[in-house]
Amino acid sequence: MWMRDPIDRIRSWYDFWDAIEPSGEPHHMAFKDADMSLAEFARWEIVTGGFAEIFLDGTDGLDSFDFIGITERFDEDLAKLAHRLNWTTSPRPGVRANTTPKAPTPVDAATRQVIERHHEFEVDFYRRAAERFA
């Protein structure tokens, strides 16, 4: 599994939904209609629910993984994965530039606290995964 810092992941999701035209998908339409701030988005039940249920079958499955890569150290972790899988060469992924036309939404201290509070399990899981698979 690959993980991204939850603060960055949620901010990126928010920025993506904010940048694209209404898709017709009900949650995206509700987001567009509400004109939410990042903090409001982070508290929204559509965003808060699901990390453990979707990715971990509702458990704290850290012990279920032989590998968790951290996107912030992608090249290093990909090399570790390649070594672990006995690949003779490491894959060389292409770089995908962010095509969102605006700069990322800043995350101030208060918004960071909102995200950490409403995504406590994911933040903790990410921290523990980053330490364990360092």
MIKE-373915 format. One line per 4 residues: their letters; for each residue z, x, y of N, C-alpha, C, CB. Coordinates in nm, 3 decimals, padded with zeros to 5 digits. Atoms other than C-alpha are relative to their C-alpha. Glycine has a CB too. Layout:
<atoms>
a = Z X Y Z X Y Z X Y Z X Y | ... .
</atoms>
This chain:
<atoms>
mwmr = 00.000 00.085 -00.117 00.000 00.000 00.000 00.000 00.090 00.124 00.123 -00.097 -00.001 | -00.003 -00.066 -00.130 -00.063 00.110 00.358 00.076 -00.090 00.097 -00.145 00.029 00.052 | -00.077 00.074 -00.100 00.173 00.008 00.638 -00.023 00.059 00.138 00.150 00.001 -00.035 | 00.007 -00.039 -00.140 00.148 00.019 01.011 00.133 -00.034 00.065 -00.118 -00.070 00.074 .
dpid = -00.123 00.032 -00.073 00.444 00.031 01.248 -00.004 -00.147 00.040 00.016 00.093 00.125 | 00.003 00.144 -00.028 00.538 -00.338 01.280 -00.016 -00.035 00.148 00.127 -00.063 -00.050 | 00.015 00.026 -00.144 00.562 -00.318 01.659 -00.148 00.010 00.036 00.085 00.101 00.085 | 00.142 -00.020 -00.028 00.208 -00.181 01.679 -00.086 -00.105 -00.069 -00.044 00.140 -00.043 .
rirs = 00.078 00.099 00.075 00.080 -00.422 01.413 00.001 -00.136 00.071 00.054 -00.015 -00.143 | -00.012 00.130 -00.066 00.209 -00.731 01.593 -00.068 00.003 00.137 00.149 -00.040 00.015 | 00.068 -00.013 -00.128 00.091 -00.606 01.933 -00.151 00.001 -00.018 00.046 00.127 00.072 | 00.144 -00.005 00.026 -00.253 -00.534 01.787 -00.054 -00.137 -00.038 -00.030 00.101 -00.112 .
wydf = 00.039 00.136 00.039 -00.273 -00.880 01.627 -00.008 -00.088 00.125 00.100 -00.060 -00.103 | -00.004 00.077 -00.124 -00.173 -01.036 01.960 -00.122 00.033 00.087 00.131 00.029 00.077 | 00.113 -00.041 -00.085 -00.433 -00.833 02.152 -00.133 -00.046 -00.058 -00.001 00.152 00.016 | 00.124 00.043 00.063 -00.706 -00.916 01.900 -00.022 -00.150 00.022 00.001 00.032 -00.150 .
wdai = 00.013 00.144 -00.018 -00.639 -01.289 01.910 -00.022 -00.034 00.147 00.125 -00.073 -00.053 | 00.017 00.026 -00.143 -00.615 -01.275 02.290 -00.142 00.033 00.046 00.103 00.081 00.080 | 00.130 -00.048 -00.045 -00.947 -01.091 02.322 -00.118 -00.082 -00.053 -00.018 00.143 -00.042 | 00.115 00.068 00.059 -01.165 -01.301 02.093 -00.009 -00.145 00.048 00.008 00.004 -00.153 .
epsg = 00.023 00.140 -00.036 -01.315 -01.638 02.169 00.070 -00.091 -00.102 -00.154 -00.032 00.007 | -00.062 00.093 00.096 -01.145 -01.942 02.010 -00.086 -00.014 -00.125 00.022 -00.139 00.065 | 00.072 -00.006 00.127 -01.237 -01.935 01.644 -00.014 -00.134 -00.071 00.068 00.096 -00.091 | -00.004 00.127 00.072 -01.168 -02.293 01.545 00.111 -00.004 -00.103 -00.134 -00.026 -00.067 .
ephh = -00.113 -00.006 00.094 -00.890 -02.176 01.311 00.121 -00.058 00.073 00.029 00.149 -00.050 | -00.106 00.073 -00.071 -00.591 -02.402 01.393 00.107 00.089 00.065 00.067 -00.094 -00.095 | -00.104 -00.084 -00.058 -00.335 -02.125 01.447 -00.054 00.077 00.120 00.056 00.097 -00.104 | 00.059 -00.072 -00.113 -00.568 -01.926 01.667 -00.020 -00.094 00.118 -00.134 00.065 -00.041 .
mafk = 00.020 00.098 -00.107 -00.652 -02.239 01.865 00.134 -00.031 00.069 -00.064 -00.129 -00.057 | -00.132 00.027 -00.058 -00.279 -02.313 01.914 00.045 00.119 00.086 00.105 -00.028 -00.111 | -00.032 -00.121 -00.077 -00.227 -01.954 02.029 -00.073 00.000 00.133 -00.035 00.127 -00.081 | 00.081 -00.001 -00.122 -00.511 -01.980 02.280 00.048 -00.109 00.096 -00.150 -00.020 -00.033 .
dadm = -00.045 00.111 -00.085 -00.388 -02.317 02.408 00.135 00.028 00.064 00.008 -00.129 -00.082 | -00.136 -00.025 -00.050 -00.030 -02.193 02.451 00.007 00.113 00.102 00.092 00.032 -00.116 | 00.000 -00.114 -00.093 -00.124 -01.880 02.651 00.132 00.077 -00.010 -00.021 -00.050 00.145 | -00.128 -00.065 00.030 00.168 -01.697 02.488 00.008 00.142 00.053 00.022 00.001 -00.150 .
slae = -00.027 -00.142 -00.025 00.325 -01.372 02.597 00.013 00.068 -00.137 00.132 00.019 00.088 | -00.020 -00.074 00.125 00.361 -01.098 02.336 00.135 -00.035 -00.062 -00.009 00.152 00.025 | -00.133 00.036 00.053 00.733 -01.182 02.301 -00.002 -00.138 -00.063 00.107 00.006 00.112 | 00.010 00.134 00.058 00.654 -01.550 02.244 -00.079 00.003 -00.130 -00.067 -00.097 00.100 .
farw = 00.081 -00.016 00.122 00.388 -01.456 01.990 00.085 00.058 -00.113 -00.122 00.090 00.028 | -00.083 -00.065 00.101 00.635 -01.231 01.806 00.106 -00.093 -00.057 00.067 00.122 00.059 | -00.101 00.098 00.047 00.884 -01.522 01.780 -00.063 -00.118 -00.073 00.081 -00.050 00.118 | 00.070 00.115 00.056 00.623 -01.774 01.663 00.009 00.002 -00.151 -00.148 -00.002 00.046 .
eivt = -00.019 00.006 00.147 00.682 -01.892 01.305 -00.124 00.044 -00.077 00.037 -00.140 -00.042 | 00.122 -00.046 00.067 00.319 -01.815 01.217 00.004 00.152 -00.015 -00.126 -00.043 00.080 | -00.005 -00.146 -00.002 00.388 -01.450 01.299 00.124 00.052 -00.072 -00.002 00.051 00.143 | -00.125 -00.052 00.058 00.750 -01.417 01.182 00.008 -00.016 -00.150 00.118 -00.069 00.063 .
ggfa = -00.015 00.027 00.142 00.713 -01.564 00.838 -00.098 00.078 -00.084 -00.016 -00.145 -00.028 | 00.095 -00.040 00.100 00.568 -01.403 00.542 -00.007 00.142 -00.048 -00.121 -00.032 00.046 | 00.021 -00.137 00.048 00.588 -01.025 00.520 00.049 00.018 -00.143 00.070 00.100 00.091 | -00.054 -00.018 00.135 00.818 -01.021 00.217 -00.067 -00.091 -00.100 00.151 -00.025 -00.001 .
eifl = 00.061 00.096 00.092 00.663 -01.332 00.066 -00.145 00.037 -00.032 00.006 -00.141 00.060 | 00.142 -00.032 00.022 00.302 -01.220 00.112 -00.017 00.132 -00.073 -00.073 00.005 00.134 | 00.023 -00.133 00.054 00.332 -00.853 00.028 00.095 00.041 -00.111 00.008 00.099 00.108 | -00.102 -00.045 00.095 00.645 -00.832 -00.186 00.049 -00.110 -00.093 00.116 00.057 00.074 .
dgtd = -00.040 00.112 00.084 00.662 -01.165 -00.369 00.144 -00.045 00.029 -00.014 00.037 -00.146 | -00.133 00.047 -00.040 00.981 -01.247 -00.175 00.113 00.092 -00.038 00.024 -00.131 -00.061 | -00.105 -00.095 00.037 01.170 -00.940 -00.297 -00.003 00.119 00.095 -00.016 00.047 -00.146 | -00.003 -00.124 -00.077 01.263 -00.605 -00.144 -00.074 00.108 -00.078 00.147 00.044 00.031 .
glds = 00.073 -00.080 00.097 01.000 -00.441 -00.363 -00.031 00.144 00.029 -00.119 -00.063 -00.025 | 00.028 -00.141 -00.029 01.018 -00.086 -00.225 -00.010 00.081 -00.129 00.108 00.058 00.091 | 00.003 -00.074 00.126 01.090 00.038 -00.577 -00.123 -00.034 -00.085 00.125 -00.029 -00.079 | 00.119 00.039 00.075 00.775 -00.139 -00.700 -00.121 00.086 00.033 -00.032 -00.144 00.026 .
fdfi = 00.115 -00.076 -00.047 00.548 00.103 -00.516 00.009 00.147 -00.041 -00.014 -00.011 00.150 | 00.010 -00.144 00.027 00.437 00.444 -00.634 -00.047 00.074 00.124 -00.096 00.026 -00.117 | 00.052 -00.061 -00.122 00.280 00.505 -00.295 -00.002 -00.103 00.110 -00.142 00.059 -00.023 | 00.019 00.077 -00.122 00.309 00.362 00.053 -00.045 00.100 00.105 00.132 -00.078 00.044 .
gite = 00.053 -00.085 -00.106 00.091 00.525 00.314 00.034 -00.059 00.135 -00.151 00.017 -00.014 | -00.034 00.041 -00.136 00.181 00.512 00.680 -00.122 00.028 00.088 00.128 00.075 00.053 | 00.125 -00.018 -00.075 -00.117 00.456 00.908 00.012 00.101 00.112 -00.045 -00.133 00.057 | -00.018 -00.097 -00.109 00.032 00.670 01.185 -00.014 00.144 -00.049 00.136 -00.020 00.065 .
rfde = 00.023 -00.133 00.058 00.001 00.968 00.950 -00.106 -00.010 -00.111 00.133 00.060 -00.057 | 00.102 00.037 00.097 -00.312 00.846 00.773 -00.061 00.120 -00.073 -00.108 -00.078 00.068 | 00.067 -00.113 00.065 -00.488 01.178 00.708 00.093 00.072 -00.098 -00.050 00.097 00.106 | -00.099 -00.069 00.085 -00.174 01.343 00.569 00.032 -00.084 -00.125 00.130 00.027 00.081 .
dlak = -00.034 00.085 00.114 -00.085 01.045 00.348 -00.118 -00.023 -00.093 00.052 -00.133 00.049 | 00.117 00.012 00.086 -00.442 01.006 00.225 -00.016 00.124 -00.086 -00.126 -00.022 00.085 | 00.006 -00.125 00.078 -00.436 01.371 00.115 00.105 -00.004 -00.112 00.023 00.123 00.092 | -00.104 00.013 00.103 -00.107 01.301 -00.071 -00.046 -00.094 -00.111 00.132 -00.050 00.062 .
lahr = 00.049 00.095 00.098 -00.263 01.000 -00.241 -00.109 00.063 -00.085 -00.052 -00.128 00.069 | 00.108 -00.067 00.073 -00.571 01.201 -00.337 00.057 00.099 -00.101 -00.096 00.073 00.097 | -00.064 -00.095 00.092 -00.350 01.470 -00.490 00.067 -00.073 -00.115 00.103 00.086 00.075 | -00.071 00.078 00.102 -00.141 01.213 -00.674 -00.096 -00.060 -00.103 00.081 -00.112 00.066 .
lnwt = 00.100 00.061 00.089 -00.455 01.052 -00.821 -00.096 00.103 -00.061 -00.079 -00.104 00.076 | 00.082 -00.110 00.054 -00.605 01.392 -00.909 -00.146 -00.009 00.042 00.009 00.001 -00.150 | 00.136 -00.001 -00.052 -00.910 01.339 -00.693 -00.038 00.144 00.029 -00.013 -00.090 00.127 | 00.042 -00.138 -00.025 -01.110 01.658 -00.674 -00.031 00.024 00.146 -00.121 00.035 -00.086 .
tspr = 00.019 -00.011 -00.145 -01.197 01.590 -00.313 00.067 -00.120 00.065 -00.153 00.007 00.037 | -00.060 00.110 -00.074 -01.025 01.381 -00.055 -00.111 -00.080 00.068 00.102 00.051 00.105 | 00.098 00.080 -00.074 -01.222 01.090 00.087 00.009 00.031 00.148 00.021 -00.150 -00.026 | 00.003 -00.022 -00.144 -01.325 01.130 00.446 -00.037 -00.132 00.067 -00.102 00.113 00.038 .
pgvr = 00.030 00.131 -00.060 -01.289 00.791 00.606 -00.063 00.015 00.137 00.128 -00.085 00.011 | 00.058 00.000 -00.134 -01.498 00.714 00.908 00.101 -00.050 00.101 -00.126 -00.085 00.004 | -00.089 00.044 -00.106 -01.322 00.664 01.235 -00.056 -00.127 00.061 00.018 00.111 00.108 | 00.041 00.127 -00.061 -01.336 00.309 01.365 00.065 -00.009 00.138 00.040 -00.124 -00.089 .
antt = -00.051 00.011 -00.136 -01.301 00.288 01.738 00.042 -00.144 00.026 -00.106 00.046 00.103 | -00.043 00.133 -00.039 -01.113 -00.005 01.883 -00.103 -00.055 00.098 00.144 00.003 00.064 | 00.103 00.059 -00.085 -01.371 -00.235 02.034 00.054 -00.107 00.094 -00.110 -00.058 -00.084 | -00.059 00.097 -00.093 -01.128 -00.460 02.220 -00.018 00.055 00.141 00.152 -00.025 -00.033 .
pkap = 00.034 -00.052 -00.131 -01.235 -00.433 02.582 00.117 00.032 00.092 -00.087 -00.097 00.067 | -00.113 -00.026 -00.090 -00.887 -00.423 02.734 00.098 00.098 -00.063 00.072 -00.131 00.035 | -00.103 -00.093 00.048 -00.606 -00.172 02.708 00.105 -00.078 -00.079 00.065 00.077 00.119 | -00.106 00.069 00.075 -00.328 -00.254 02.459 00.109 -00.054 00.092 00.061 00.095 -00.102 .
tpvd = -00.110 00.060 -00.076 -00.057 -00.483 02.589 00.121 00.092 -00.008 00.036 -00.142 -00.055 | -00.120 -00.084 00.003 00.244 -00.275 02.692 00.115 -00.071 -00.070 00.042 00.040 00.143 | -00.118 00.055 00.068 00.558 -00.325 02.485 00.123 00.056 00.071 00.001 00.036 -00.155 | -00.121 -00.043 -00.071 00.861 -00.307 02.712 00.120 -00.010 -00.094 00.023 -00.085 00.129 .
aatr = -00.120 -00.004 00.084 01.215 -00.264 02.580 00.044 -00.139 -00.044 00.114 00.068 00.075 | -00.043 00.135 00.036 01.294 -00.636 02.587 -00.092 -00.060 -00.107 00.002 -00.091 00.124 | 00.094 00.051 00.099 00.977 -00.726 02.394 00.019 00.072 -00.133 -00.145 00.015 00.050 | -00.026 -00.077 00.123 01.045 -00.447 02.144 00.122 -00.057 -00.072 00.023 00.149 00.033 .
qvie = -00.120 00.059 00.062 01.391 -00.597 02.084 -00.032 -00.134 -00.064 00.112 -00.016 00.104 | 00.039 00.129 00.057 01.238 -00.942 02.028 -00.073 00.022 -00.132 -00.089 -00.080 00.100 | 00.076 -00.027 00.123 00.995 -00.802 01.773 00.093 00.051 -00.108 -00.114 00.102 00.026 | -00.091 -00.055 00.100 01.264 -00.600 01.598 00.095 -00.106 -00.055 00.081 00.115 00.059 .
rhhe = -00.094 00.105 00.044 01.498 -00.901 01.584 -00.071 -00.103 -00.089 00.063 -00.070 00.122 | 00.070 00.104 00.075 01.237 -01.147 01.456 -00.079 00.053 -00.119 -00.092 -00.073 00.092 | 00.071 -00.062 00.112 01.079 -00.901 01.213 00.087 00.109 -00.062 -00.137 00.060 00.047 | -00.099 -00.098 00.044 01.394 -00.724 01.102 -00.030 00.055 -00.139 00.137 -00.063 00.001 .
fevd = 00.026 -00.048 00.135 01.302 -00.708 00.734 -00.117 00.096 -00.002 -00.026 -00.117 -00.095 | 00.118 -00.087 00.001 00.957 -00.562 00.797 00.028 00.133 00.071 -00.119 -00.072 00.068 | -00.035 -00.122 -00.073 01.090 -00.310 01.052 00.083 00.091 -00.089 00.076 -00.032 00.131 | -00.085 -00.079 00.089 01.357 -00.197 00.806 -00.079 00.052 -00.120 00.120 -00.084 -00.048 .
fyrr = 00.081 -00.042 00.114 01.114 -00.187 00.513 -00.093 00.115 00.040 -00.083 -00.120 -00.056 | 00.090 -00.106 -00.050 00.869 00.021 00.718 00.077 00.130 00.016 -00.064 -00.042 00.134 | -00.082 -00.120 -00.022 01.145 00.265 00.819 00.036 00.067 -00.134 00.129 -00.035 00.077 | -00.039 -00.055 00.131 01.265 00.304 00.460 -00.121 00.056 -00.075 00.069 -00.107 -00.084 .
aaer = 00.122 -00.048 00.067 00.908 00.339 00.327 -00.045 00.131 00.061 -00.112 -00.105 00.010 | 00.042 -00.123 -00.067 00.825 00.603 00.588 00.088 00.118 -00.041 00.003 -00.019 00.152 | -00.092 -00.106 00.044 01.135 00.801 00.488 -00.022 00.036 -00.147 00.145 -00.043 00.021 | 00.011 -00.023 00.144 01.091 00.759 00.114 -00.130 00.069 -00.038 00.012 -00.130 -00.076 .
fa = 00.131 -00.054 00.035 00.722 00.845 00.104 -00.047 00.107 00.098 -00.102 -00.112 -00.006 | 00.034 -00.109 -00.096 00.738 01.126 00.362 -00.058 00.120 -00.072 00.125 00.043 00.079 .
</atoms>
